[in-house]
Amino acid sequence: MQVPILKQGAYLIASIQSALEDDDLVRLCDALSTQVGKSRARGVIVDVTALDVMDSFSTRTLVELATIIRLRGAEMVIVGIQPEVAVAVVRLGLKLEGVSTALDLEEGIAYLDGKARSSGKEKNDRG
């Protein structure tokens, strides 16, 4: 299943609508890392609101994707992790280290806006 990637201003939004096979997750990573460069996106939001489960592969892949996105010069935030998914991830001992999360799309955009403002301030402080 292909995940739609939308451009909203300086951000890309990938909304995962159903559980993805491992190959689908790998394709999503490739597509997002490519689109960051093509669209010159400053941030990526991965919306997992529709997911009712996250296994070890999907969790590890999202952590790797966040690292790839940072290496491409953008920030990534995962939004919409359901309470039962959060509990399961913790109980399974899975880690989302280095991955920013937000409650929903609105908070994800606010988070990226804040990162962009602080990044701009840092550049102004140095220059």
ABEGO torsion letter per residue (X at the ends): XBBBBBBBEABBBBBBABBBBAAAAAAAAAAAAAAAAAAGBABBBBBAAABABBBAAAAAAAAAAAAAAAAAGBBBBBBGBBAAAAAAAAAAGBBABGBBBBABAAAAAAAAAAAAAAAAAAAAAAX
